[in-house]
Amino acid sequence: MPLFMSDNGAFTAIERIERALARIEAASAQSVQPRGNDLALAEMTARHRALSDETRRALADLDALLVSVENG
């Protein structure tokens, strides 16, 4: 039997994800001083950006899904 999250639960989960993303973005925006391996730092920064973009797309998909469920 499929399990569905209540609207309240879904919105709470989305809010938690958005707060976590904001904390990650704030931490990444702080001045970072490379401590040796600039290539590793550049790769990690690129991965962070890709994950951040993917998270934004997933949240947009969730928002669209919630709207479609609300509209029947």
N, C-alpha and C positions, 0 to 999 in steps of 0.2 A: 504494500500500500504506500503510495507516495506521500512524503511529508511536505507540508507547506508551512512556511513561516508566516505568522500573522503580520498584518500591515505594520503594527507597532514594532514587532520584532525586526522586520525588514528595515524600517526606518532607523531603528536604534543601531542595527548593524552597519548601515550605510554611514550614519553619523560617526561611529567609532572608526570606520575605515578612513573617512575624510579627515578626522582629527589626527590619526596616525600619519596620513600622507602629509598633512600640514607640518607635523613635527619633523618628519624626514626632510621635507623641503627646507624648513628653517635651519636644520642642522647642516644641510649641504650648502646653504647660502653663506654660511659663516666662512670667513677667510681660512683656507686650508694651506698650510705650509708643507710643501713636499719634503719628505724626510729621507730621500734616497732614490727611490725608484719611480721616476716620473711616468714611465710607460705603464706601470701597474696602476698608478693613480688615474691616468687618463682612461685606461680600460675600465676601471671601477666607476668612474664618472659617466662614461658612455653607457655602461650597464644600468646605472641608476636612472639615467634619463630614459632609457628604453623601458625599464620597469615602471617608471612614473607615468609615461605615456600609455602603457598597457593598462595600468590601474585606472587612469582617467577614462579610457575607452570602456573598460569593464563597468565602471560606475555609471557611465552614460547608458550602457546597455541595460543595467539594472533599473535605472530611472525609467527608461522606455518600457521595460517589462512591467514595472509597477503601474505606470499610466495605463497600459493596455489591459491589465487585470482590473484596475479600477473602472475602466470604461466598458468592461464586459467583453 
